Amino acid sequence: MDYTEYEERTAECMRLAISMMKKHSIATTPANYAVWFEYVSGNNADLMRAMDDVLAQHGSLTDQQSKQLYEQFFDREKDRSTLLQIRKELGNLLKQVLNVVYSGVNSSDNSHYQLQQTLQRLQPDISRQQLNDLIQEVLIETRLIASAGEAISNRLNVAVNEVEDLKKLLETSRREANIDMLTGLANRKALDDSLTRLTQQADHNGMDLAVLLCDMDSFNALNEKHGQPVGDQVLRMVAETMQNSLKGRDLIARYGGEEFVILLSDTTLANAKMIAENLRAEIAGKHLRRKDTQEPLGMITVSFGVARYTAGEGSDSLMQRVDRAVFMAKKNGRNSVCEAPPPVIF
């Protein structure tokens, strides 16, 4: 096969990484895959020592530990390189399978020729010994054909499994390109894409479109007092509250830092304000404690800006108005909902 030793080793590391991730129930994200691929390849001694220490202490590696290792030893450029490597290996795998099939076809053609030659030697005056020899030749060629067919079948079965693993990994990568890893919500890219699409629809058919911008109150003070892990815990709580309270077709996204955006299609401004008020009250009613010390975190509050899209104003104008509304909610004492003023369209 036209398959170099380096490519074979890389493909083996790829399969071994996926196998170990399954063993430890690690999600097949690009970041996790990068960590495990580097570990099994043996190219990063520091990473190997760090992972061996964790495995020695706990016997397994959690998603959180895998994420921390990625943040410690990799960057986003490495993440993109991993995806390119996966695509390259998929191409190499398909090339390998085609070579196996091609070899099998050549073997079959050769066996067909040999059997034709044997058939021509089957004459009426053939001796017993010659007939016995011909039978042996036919048996040998038949076994070769069967063996070649079995090899092709086995290799194709293996290839199907390998391709399925790669397909799942790439599909996960594509999904995660639009997901905020901390909260599981849509990220800024997914929000921008959806906002562009929905504003264009509203321009075309007059559909009601409302936007909520949620900003957590005094979040920096919370982080400074309790630390980032507690801040992350609070962000996940807010995200989960929104997900559980809204219908599935509404987009909820992490806008950045402690800000969240909700896109409400086919929703009037009055209903959007009602939704924002209900979310504000529900979040303020939570009684959170630190997971480690059980220390109460106090009341967690958020401020909402609410805006209705006006046909022709564009997504930038809409977001500027709703951002201004959040500013006014903060100025009014926080833990409140403020409606954005209408746009000025020239």
C-alpha positions as CSV (number, residue, x, y, z in Angstrom):
1,M,0.0,0.0,0.0
2,D,1.0,3.6,-0.7
3,Y,1.0,4.4,3.1
4,T,4.1,5.7,4.9
5,E,5.3,4.5,8.3
6,Y,4.6,8.0,9.7
7,E,1.0,8.0,8.4
8,E,0.5,4.5,9.9
9,R,1.7,5.6,13.3
10,T,-0.4,8.8,13.2
11,A,-3.5,6.8,12.3
12,E,-2.8,4.3,15.1
13,C,-2.4,7.2,17.6
14,M,-5.7,8.6,16.3
15,R,-7.5,5.3,16.9
16,L,-5.9,4.8,20.3
17,A,-6.8,8.3,21.4
18,I,-10.5,7.8,20.5
19,S,-10.4,4.3,22.3
20,M,-9.0,5.7,25.5
21,M,-11.5,8.6,25.5
22,K,-14.3,6.1,25.3
23,K,-12.8,4.1,28.1
24,H,-12.7,7.1,30.4
25,S,-16.1,8.5,29.2
26,I,-14.4,11.7,27.9
27,A,-16.5,13.8,25.5
28,T,-15.0,13.8,22.0
29,T,-14.5,17.5,21.7
30,P,-11.6,18.9,19.7
31,A,-9.9,20.1,22.9
32,N,-10.2,16.7,24.6
33,Y,-9.1,14.9,21.4
34,A,-6.0,17.1,21.2
35,V,-5.0,16.2,24.8
36,W,-5.5,12.5,24.3
37,F,-3.9,12.4,20.9
38,E,-0.8,14.2,22.2
39,Y,-0.7,11.8,25.2
40,V,-0.8,8.6,23.2
41,S,1.7,9.9,20.6
42,G,4.3,10.6,23.3
43,N,5.3,13.9,21.8
44,N,4.8,16.0,24.9
45,A,6.6,14.8,28.0
46,D,5.2,17.4,30.3
47,L,1.6,16.6,29.3
48,M,2.3,12.9,29.7
49,R,3.6,13.4,33.2
50,A,0.6,15.6,34.2
51,M,-1.9,13.1,32.8
52,D,-0.1,10.1,34.4
53,D,-0.2,11.9,37.8
54,V,-4.0,12.4,37.5
55,L,-4.6,8.9,36.3
56,A,-2.4,7.5,39.1
57,Q,-4.4,9.4,41.8
58,H,-7.9,9.0,40.4
59,G,-7.8,6.1,37.9
60,S,-9.6,8.2,35.3
61,L,-9.8,11.7,33.8
62,T,-12.9,13.9,34.1
63,D,-14.0,16.3,31.4
64,Q,-13.0,19.2,33.7
65,Q,-9.5,17.8,34.2
66,S,-9.1,17.3,30.5
67,K,-10.2,20.9,29.8
68,Q,-7.7,22.2,32.3
69,L,-4.9,20.2,30.7
70,Y,-5.9,21.6,27.3
71,E,-5.8,25.1,28.6
72,Q,-2.4,24.5,30.2
73,F,-0.7,22.8,27.2
74,F,-2.6,23.9,24.1
75,D,-4.0,27.0,22.4
76,R,-6.7,27.5,19.7
77,E,-4.2,27.2,16.9
78,K,-3.4,23.7,18.1
79,D,-7.1,23.0,18.2
80,R,-7.5,24.0,14.6
81,S,-4.4,22.0,13.7
82,T,-6.0,18.9,15.3
83,L,-9.1,19.3,13.1
84,L,-7.0,19.6,10.0
85,Q,-5.1,16.4,11.1
86,I,-8.4,14.5,11.6
87,R,-9.5,15.5,8.1
88,K,-6.1,14.4,6.7
89,E,-6.4,11.1,8.5
90,L,-9.8,10.5,7.1
91,G,-8.5,11.0,3.6
92,N,-5.6,8.6,4.3
93,L,-8.0,6.0,5.7
94,L,-10.2,6.2,2.6
95,K,-7.1,5.9,0.4
96,Q,-6.0,2.9,2.3
97,V,-9.4,1.2,1.9
98,L,-9.4,1.9,-1.8
99,N,-5.9,0.3,-2.1
100,V,-7.2,-2.8,-0.3
101,V,-10.2,-3.0,-2.7
102,Y,-8.0,-2.4,-5.7
103,S,-5.5,-5.1,-4.6
104,G,-8.5,-7.5,-4.2
105,V,-9.7,-6.7,-7.7
106,N,-6.3,-7.4,-9.1
107,S,-6.0,-10.6,-7.2
108,S,-9.4,-11.7,-8.4
109,D,-8.5,-10.9,-12.0
110,N,-5.3,-12.9,-11.7
111,S,-7.1,-15.9,-10.2
112,H,-9.7,-15.7,-13.0
113,Y,-6.9,-15.9,-15.6
114,Q,-5.3,-18.8,-13.8
115,L,-8.6,-20.7,-13.7
116,Q,-9.1,-20.1,-17.4
117,Q,-5.7,-21.5,-18.1
118,T,-6.4,-24.6,-16.0
119,L,-9.8,-25.1,-17.7
120,Q,-8.0,-25.2,-21.1
121,R,-5.8,-28.0,-19.8
122,L,-8.8,-30.1,-19.0
123,Q,-8.7,-32.4,-22.1
124,P,-10.5,-35.8,-22.6
125,D,-7.2,-37.7,-22.6
126,I,-5.9,-36.2,-19.4
127,S,-4.2,-38.7,-17.0
128,R,-5.3,-39.4,-13.4
129,Q,-2.2,-37.6,-12.1
130,Q,-2.7,-34.6,-14.3
131,L,-6.3,-34.4,-13.2
132,N,-5.3,-34.6,-9.6
133,D,-2.8,-31.8,-10.2
134,L,-5.4,-29.6,-11.8
135,I,-7.8,-30.2,-8.9
136,Q,-5.1,-29.0,-6.5
137,E,-4.5,-25.9,-8.6
138,V,-8.2,-25.1,-8.6
139,L,-8.4,-25.6,-4.9
140,I,-5.4,-23.2,-4.4
141,E,-6.9,-20.5,-6.6
142,T,-10.3,-20.9,-4.9
143,R,-8.7,-20.4,-1.5
144,L,-6.8,-17.4,-2.7
145,I,-10.1,-15.8,-4.0
146,A,-11.9,-16.6,-0.8
147,S,-9.0,-15.2,1.3
148,A,-8.8,-12.0,-0.8
149,G,-12.6,-11.5,-0.4
150,E,-12.4,-12.1,3.3
151,A,-9.5,-9.6,3.7
152,I,-11.5,-7.0,1.8
153,S,-14.6,-7.6,3.9
154,N,-12.7,-7.5,7.2
155,R,-10.8,-4.3,6.2
156,L,-14.0,-2.6,5.1
157,N,-15.7,-3.5,8.3
158,V,-12.9,-2.0,10.3
159,A,-12.9,1.1,8.1
160,V,-16.6,1.6,8.6
161,N,-16.1,1.7,12.3
162,E,-13.1,4.1,12.0
163,V,-15.0,6.4,9.6
164,E,-18.0,6.5,12.0
165,D,-15.7,7.5,14.9
166,L,-14.2,10.3,12.8
167,K,-17.6,11.4,11.6
168,K,-18.9,11.7,15.1
169,L,-15.8,13.6,16.1
170,L,-16.1,16.1,13.3
171,E,-19.8,16.5,13.9
172,T,-19.1,17.3,17.5
173,S,-16.4,19.8,16.4
174,R,-18.9,21.6,14.1
175,R,-21.5,21.8,16.9
176,E,-19.0,23.1,19.4
177,A,-18.0,25.8,17.0
178,N,-21.3,27.4,18.0
179,I,-21.4,26.4,21.7
180,D,-20.1,28.3,24.8
181,M,-18.2,25.6,26.6
182,L,-18.9,26.9,30.1
183,T,-22.7,27.2,30.0
184,G,-23.6,25.0,27.1
185,L,-25.5,27.9,25.5
186,A,-25.0,29.3,22.0
187,N,-21.9,31.4,21.7
188,R,-21.3,34.9,20.1
189,K,-20.8,33.4,16.6
190,A,-24.1,31.5,16.8
191,L,-25.9,34.6,18.1
192,D,-24.6,36.8,15.3
193,D,-25.6,34.3,12.7
194,S,-29.1,33.9,14.1
195,L,-29.6,37.7,14.7
196,T,-28.7,38.4,11.0
197,R,-31.1,35.7,9.8
198,L,-34.0,36.8,12.0
199,T,-33.6,40.6,11.3
200,Q,-33.6,39.8,7.6
201,Q,-36.8,37.8,8.0
202,A,-38.4,40.6,10.0
203,D,-37.5,43.1,7.2
204,H,-39.1,40.7,4.7
205,N,-42.3,39.7,6.4
206,G,-42.8,42.0,9.3
207,M,-42.3,39.3,11.9
208,D,-42.2,40.4,15.5
209,L,-38.6,40.1,16.9
210,A,-37.6,41.0,20.4
211,V,-34.2,40.9,22.1
212,L,-33.4,40.6,25.8
213,L,-29.9,41.6,27.0
214,C,-29.2,40.3,30.5
215,D,-26.2,41.6,32.5
216,M,-25.4,40.2,36.0
217,D,-25.2,42.7,38.7
218,S,-22.0,43.2,40.7
219,F,-20.5,40.1,39.1
220,N,-16.9,41.4,39.4
221,A,-17.3,41.8,43.1
222,L,-18.6,38.3,43.4
223,N,-15.6,36.9,41.5
224,E,-13.1,38.9,43.6
225,K,-14.7,37.7,46.9
226,H,-15.3,34.0,46.0
227,G,-13.0,33.3,43.0
228,Q,-13.6,32.4,39.4
229,P,-14.9,28.8,40.1
230,V,-17.8,30.2,42.1
231,G,-18.4,32.8,39.4
232,D,-18.6,30.1,36.9
233,Q,-21.1,28.2,39.1
234,V,-23.3,31.3,39.1
235,L,-23.0,31.8,35.3
236,R,-24.1,28.2,34.8
237,M,-27.1,28.7,37.2
238,V,-28.3,31.8,35.2
239,A,-27.9,29.8,31.9
240,E,-29.8,26.8,33.3
241,T,-32.6,29.1,34.6
242,M,-33.1,30.7,31.2
243,Q,-33.0,27.3,29.4
244,N,-35.6,25.8,31.7
245,S,-37.9,28.9,31.5
246,L,-38.0,29.5,27.7
247,K,-39.5,27.6,24.8
248,G,-37.2,25.6,22.7
249,R,-37.3,27.8,19.5
250,D,-35.9,30.8,21.3
251,L,-32.2,31.3,21.1
252,I,-30.3,31.9,24.3
253,A,-26.6,32.9,24.0
254,R,-23.7,33.9,26.1
255,Y,-22.9,37.3,24.8
256,G,-19.6,37.7,26.6
257,G,-18.4,37.6,30.2
258,E,-21.5,37.9,32.4
259,E,-23.9,39.0,29.6
260,F,-26.5,36.9,28.0
261,V,-28.8,37.6,25.0
262,I,-32.2,36.0,24.2
263,L,-33.7,36.3,20.8
264,L,-37.5,36.0,20.9
265,S,-39.1,35.5,17.4
266,D,-42.9,36.1,17.0
267,T,-42.9,37.9,20.4
268,T,-44.3,41.3,21.0
269,L,-42.5,43.9,23.1
270,A,-45.0,43.5,26.0
271,N,-44.6,39.8,26.1
272,A,-40.8,40.2,25.9
273,K,-40.9,42.5,28.9
274,M,-43.0,40.0,30.8
275,I,-40.5,37.2,30.1
276,A,-37.6,39.4,31.2
277,E,-39.4,40.3,34.5
278,N,-40.2,36.6,35.2
279,L,-36.6,35.6,34.6
280,R,-35.3,38.5,36.8
281,A,-37.6,37.5,39.6
282,E,-36.7,33.8,39.3
283,I,-33.0,34.4,39.4
284,A,-33.3,36.8,42.3
285,G,-35.2,34.1,44.2
286,K,-32.4,31.6,44.1
287,H,-30.5,30.8,47.2
288,L,-27.0,29.7,46.2
289,R,-24.2,28.4,48.3
290,R,-20.5,27.7,47.6
291,K,-20.1,24.0,46.8
292,D,-17.0,23.7,48.9
293,T,-17.9,25.6,52.1
294,Q,-21.7,25.9,51.8
295,E,-21.2,29.6,52.5
296,P,-24.3,31.6,51.2
297,L,-23.6,33.8,48.2
298,G,-26.3,36.3,48.9
299,M,-28.9,37.4,46.4
300,I,-27.9,37.0,42.8
301,T,-29.5,39.7,40.6
302,V,-29.5,40.6,37.0
303,S,-30.5,43.7,34.9
304,F,-32.4,43.3,31.7
305,G,-32.7,45.5,28.6
306,V,-35.6,44.8,26.2
307,A,-35.9,46.0,22.6
308,R,-38.3,45.3,19.7
309,Y,-36.8,45.2,16.2
310,T,-38.0,47.9,13.9
311,A,-37.9,46.9,10.2
312,G,-34.9,48.4,8.4
313,E,-32.8,49.4,11.4
314,G,-30.4,46.5,11.2
315,S,-28.9,44.3,13.9
316,D,-26.2,46.7,15.0
317,S,-28.8,49.4,15.8
318,L,-30.9,46.9,17.7
319,M,-28.0,45.7,19.9
320,Q,-26.9,49.3,20.6
321,R,-30.5,50.1,21.8
322,V,-30.8,47.1,24.0
323,D,-27.3,47.7,25.5
324,R,-28.4,51.3,26.3
325,A,-31.5,49.9,28.0
326,V,-29.3,47.7,30.2
327,F,-27.3,50.7,31.2
328,M,-30.5,52.5,32.2
329,A,-31.6,49.5,34.3
330,K,-28.2,49.5,36.1
331,K,-28.5,53.3,36.7
332,N,-32.0,52.8,38.1
333,G,-30.6,50.6,40.9
334,R,-30.0,47.2,39.2
335,N,-32.2,44.1,39.5
336,S,-34.7,45.7,37.1
337,V,-36.0,45.6,33.5
338,C,-35.8,48.6,31.2
339,E,-37.3,49.1,27.7
340,A,-35.1,50.5,25.0
341,P,-36.3,53.7,23.2
342,P,-37.3,53.3,19.5
343,P,-34.6,53.7,16.9
344,V,-33.9,56.8,14.9
345,I,-34.0,55.8,11.3
346,F,-33.1,58.4,8.7
